[in-house]
């Protein structure tokens, strides 16, 4: 198992894994059906990698990407406990079903938390599935009842 930061050449693998995640969550009936979503996702990863607003990691087995995760970076106005206002949002942590329960999610999370510490991010946050919650809690993440999610659609 090799954990490494994703490169531009890895963007197609990141898109495939993200679409597989959507399929598994029931958000897409056929992960290959939405060309527009595929293209928009590829454009996001390309732009975010180029401008540094997000970084992604992969787990490879024999040269095949089987797991991924992304850390989106942003800056808020300073606040108590985070004078720089620099934060990261963890997302897209996904392992293909055949490769689960082998420590890949833990390895990816470890790589991202290490990177966040090196970059002196004041806060990391995420939205956890019930299945993923125990792993995140082992890394010190805790629930925050004040954090709500709002979907804004036209």
Secondary structure by P-SEA (a helix, b strand, c coil): cbbbbbcccaaaaaaaaaaaaaaaacccccccccaaaaaaaaaaaaaaaaaccbbbbbbbcccccccbbbbbbbccccccccccccbbbbccccccccccccaaaaaaaaaaaaaaaaacccbbbbbbcccaaaaaaaabbbbbccbbbbbbcc
